[in-house]
C-alpha cells in the first residue's frame, strides 16, 4: 500500500490508552465529531487543567538557551498560562478550588526551580510540530506523540527521555508510555536513547530513572494494539465491555447526551465540556 498520511490510522500513547481502557471511550475521544460543529470533544477537569498548565510552562523552557531558562519567574509564566484555563474553562466552579490548584502548580514549579537538575543541561528539540513516523507502511499506521523533555548527554552523545507527572499516583509499570516515547525519540531525531525517567513533581526533587524499554519489543507490542484499533475503525465496532458503560466512557457519554456544559474550543479545535458540579448531597459523606 502506498503511503498516505491522510488515510493512515494515527495512534499515540493517549489514544492507545483509551482503546485499552474502553473501545467506546476511544471512539468518543478520537473518532466522534459533534454533528453541529464538526469538532472532536474533550472533557476538562481541575487535575487536567493543572497538568496542562504545568507541562506548558516546563516544556517552554526547552526552546530557551540554558543560561537564560530561568530568567523569567516560573510562577509568572504559570499565571500567564493559567488565564486560558481560569474558571469553567479549567473545570473550576469556584475561586477557592481554582486557587488551590494554582498554588499546587506553583509549588511544583518552585520544586523545579530549587532542584532544576537536567533542566539546566542541554536539551534536544525535535523539529516537528507533532513528532511522528510510519509504524507500519504496510498497515498504513502512523505513531505520533510529544515527548515532555529530551536531555542531551554529551558524554555519550545520547538523549534522556523525561516525562513530567503532576498527579499523585505512580505510572502503571505496564504502561506503554515510555516504550512509545522510546520509539518516537529513536525515529524522530538522530541521537540514541540511553535513559528514560518519570519526574513526579508533587514529591520528587529529581527524575526517577526507569528501565530502558526494549525497542524491538515495544515496536511489536504497539503495532499489535494499533492493528486492533485499525480493525475496530474499519468495522466501526467500539463497544464498552459493560452494558451500562464504564467509568471511562460514561463521562463522555454524558457529553453526547447533552448532560455536560460546553465551555469553549481549545487550541486543537476540540469542543471542551465540563460535567455538572456534584450536588451537596453527593459530597456530604466521606469513607474513612
C-alpha positions in Angstrom: 0.0 0.0 0.0 1.3 3.4 -0.9 2.0 5.8 2.0 -0.8 8.2 2.6 -0.8 10.1 5.8 -4.4 11.4 5.2 -5.9 7.9 5.1 -3.5 6.4 7.7 -4.6 5.4 11.1 -2.8 7.6 13.6 -2.1 6.3 17.1 -0.5 7.8 20.2 0.0 6.9 23.8 -3.2 8.6 24.8 -5.3 7.0 22.0 -3.9 3.6 22.7 -4.6 4.0 26.4 -8.2 5.0 25.6 -8.6 1.9 23.5 -7.1 -0.5 26.1 -9.3 1.1 28.8 -12.5 1.1 26.8 -13.1 0.9 23.0 -16.2 3.1 23.4 -14.1 5.8 25.1 -11.6 5.5 22.3 -14.3 6.2 19.8 -15.7 9.2 21.7 -12.3 10.7 22.3 -10.7 10.0 18.9 -13.3 9.4 16.2 -16.6 11.0 17.1 -17.2 14.5 15.9 -20.1 16.8 17.0 -22.6 16.8 14.2 -23.1 20.6 14.6 -19.6 21.9 15.0 -17.7 19.1 13.2 -15.2 19.1 16.1 -14.0 16.4 18.3 -15.0 16.6 22.0 -13.0 16.6 25.2 -13.7 16.8 28.9 -11.9 19.3 31.2 -11.4 18.9 34.9 -9.2 20.7 37.5 -6.5 18.0 37.6 -6.3 18.1 33.8 -6.1 21.9 33.8 -3.3 21.8 36.3 -1.3 19.2 34.3 -1.7 21.1 31.1 -0.6 24.4 32.6 2.5 23.0 34.4 3.6 21.0 31.4 3.3 24.0 29.1 5.5 26.1 31.4 8.2 23.5 31.8 8.2 22.4 28.1 8.6 26.0 27.0 12.0 26.1 28.7 13.5 23.6 26.2 13.4 26.3 23.5 15.3 28.8 25.7 19.2 28.7 25.8 20.4 27.0 29.0 21.8 30.2 30.5 18.5 32.0 30.2 16.0 29.3 31.1 15.1 30.7 34.5 15.4 34.4 33.8 11.6 34.8 33.9 10.0 33.5 37.1 8.2 30.2 36.6 5.3 31.4 38.8 4.7 34.3 36.4 4.8 32.1 33.4 2.2 29.8 35.1 -0.1 32.7 35.9 0.0 33.8 32.2 -0.8 30.2 31.0 -3.5 29.9 33.7 -5.5 32.7 32.1 -6.5 30.2 29.3 -7.8 27.8 31.9 -9.4 30.0 34.5 -12.9 29.5 35.7 -15.1 26.9 34.0 -12.7 26.6 31.1 -10.5 24.7 33.5 -13.3 22.8 35.2 -13.4 25.2 38.2 -16.7 26.0 39.7 -15.4 28.3 42.5 -12.4 30.6 43.1 -11.3 28.7 46.2 -10.9 25.4 44.3 -9.1 27.2 41.4 -6.7 28.9 43.8 -5.9 25.6 45.5 -4.9 24.1 42.1 -3.0 27.2 41.1 -1.0 27.0 44.3 -0.3 23.3 43.7 1.1 24.3 40.3 3.3 27.0 41.8 4.6 24.5 44.4 5.6 22.1 41.7 7.4 24.8 39.7 9.1 26.0 42.9 10.5 22.5 43.3 11.7 22.6 39.7 13.3 26.0 40.3 15.1 24.8 43.5 16.2 21.5 42.0 16.4 22.1 38.2 18.8 19.2 37.6 18.6 18.2 34.0 16.6 21.3 33.0 19.9 23.3 33.3 21.6 21.0 30.8 21.5 20.9 27.0 18.1 19.8 25.6 17.1 18.4 22.2 14.1 19.8 20.5 12.6 17.6 17.8 12.0 19.8 14.7 8.4 18.5 14.1 5.3 20.2 15.4 4.0 16.7 16.1 6.7 14.0 16.1 5.5 11.0 14.1 6.7 8.2 11.9 5.3 5.2 10.0 4.9 2.5 12.5 3.9 0.2 9.6 3.8 1.3 5.9 2.1 -1.9 5.0 -0.7 -1.4 7.5 -0.9 2.3 6.9 -0.4 3.2 10.6 1.5 6.2 12.0 2.7 6.6 15.6 2.8 10.1 16.9 3.2 11.9 20.2 5.0 14.7 22.0 7.8 13.9 24.5 8.0 16.3 27.5 11.8 16.6 27.6 14.9 15.3 25.9 18.0 15.9 27.9 21.2 15.7 25.7 24.0 13.7 27.3 27.2 14.9 25.6 29.4 12.2 27.2 27.5 9.5 25.3 26.0 11.7 22.6 22.6 10.3 23.5 19.4 11.5 25.0 17.5 11.1 28.2 13.7 10.9 27.9 12.0 12.7 30.9 8.2 12.6 31.4 6.8 15.0 33.9 4.0 13.7 36.2 1.7 16.2 38.0 -0.7 13.6 39.6 -0.3 11.9 42.9 -0.3 8.3 41.6 2.7 6.4 40.1 2.5 5.3 36.5 1.5 1.7 35.9 4.6 -0.4 35.3 2.8 -2.0 32.3 2.2 1.4 30.7 3.3 1.8 27.1 4.2 5.4 27.5 8.0 5.1 27.8 8.1 2.3 25.1 6.2 4.6 22.8 8.4 7.6 23.6 11.5 5.4 23.0 10.2 4.6 19.6 9.4 8.2 18.8 12.7 9.5 20.0 14.6 6.9 18.1 12.9 7.6 14.8 12.3 11.4 15.0 15.8 12.6 15.9 19.4 11.3 15.4 20.7 10.7 18.9 20.2 7.2 20.5 18.2 6.9 23.7 20.2 5.8 26.8 17.9 6.8 29.7 14.2 7.1 30.4 12.7 8.6 33.5 9.5 9.9 35.2 9.7 13.0 37.3 6.9 13.1 39.9 6.8 16.9 40.5 4.5 16.7 43.5 7.0 14.9 45.7 10.4 14.3 44.0 13.4 16.6 43.5 14.8 14.6 40.6 13.6 12.3 37.8 13.2 8.6 38.8 15.0 6.5 36.2 13.1 3.6 34.7 14.3 0.5 32.9 15.1 1.3 29.2 12.4 -0.4 27.1 13.5 -2.9 24.5 12.7 -1.1 21.3 12.0 -4.3 19.3 9.5 -5.5 21.8 8.0 -2.0 22.0 7.6 -1.9 18.2 5.9 -5.4 18.3 3.5 -4.6 21.2 2.5 -1.1 19.9 1.9 -2.4 16.4 -0.2 -5.3 17.7 -2.6 -2.9 19.5 -2.5 -0.4 16.6 -3.7 -3.1 14.2 -6.6 -3.9 16.6 -7.5 -0.2 16.6 -7.4 -0.2 12.8 -9.7 -3.2 12.6 -12.1 -1.6 15.1 -12.2 1.6 12.9 -12.8 -0.5 9.8 -15.7 -2.4 11.4 -17.0 0.6 13.3 -17.1 -1.6 16.3 -16.4 0.3 19.5 -18.3 -1.4 22.3 -17.8 -1.0 26.1 -17.4 -4.3 27.9 -20.1 -3.3 30.3 -23.7 -2.9 29.1 -24.3 0.1 31.3 -20.9 1.7 30.4 -17.8 2.0 32.5 -16.2 4.8 34.5 -14.0 5.7 31.4 -16.8 6.1 28.8 -19.7 7.2 31.0 -18.4 10.8 31.4 -18.1 11.1 27.6 -21.5 9.7 27.1 -22.8 12.5 29.3 -21.5 14.9 26.7 -23.3 13.1 23.9 -26.5 13.0 25.9 -26.4 16.8 26.5 -25.7 16.5 30.2 -22.4 18.4 30.1 -21.7 22.1 29.8 -19.9 23.5 26.7 -17.1 26.0 27.8 -15.3 26.7 24.6 -13.0 25.4 21.9 -9.3 24.6 22.6 -6.2 25.2 20.6 -6.6 21.9 18.9 -10.1 22.8 17.7 -11.8 20.4 20.1 -15.1 21.4 21.8 -14.4 21.4 25.6 -17.0 20.4 28.1 -17.3 20.1 31.8 -19.5 17.8 33.9 -22.0 19.4 36.3 -20.7 20.1 39.7 -21.6 17.4 42.2 -24.5 18.3 44.4 -24.0 18.9 48.2 -25.7 15.5 48.7 -23.1 13.8 46.5 -20.3 15.4 48.6 -21.8 15.0 52.1 -20.2 11.8 53.1 -16.7 10.5 53.5 -15.3 7.0 53.5 -12.8 6.6 56.4 
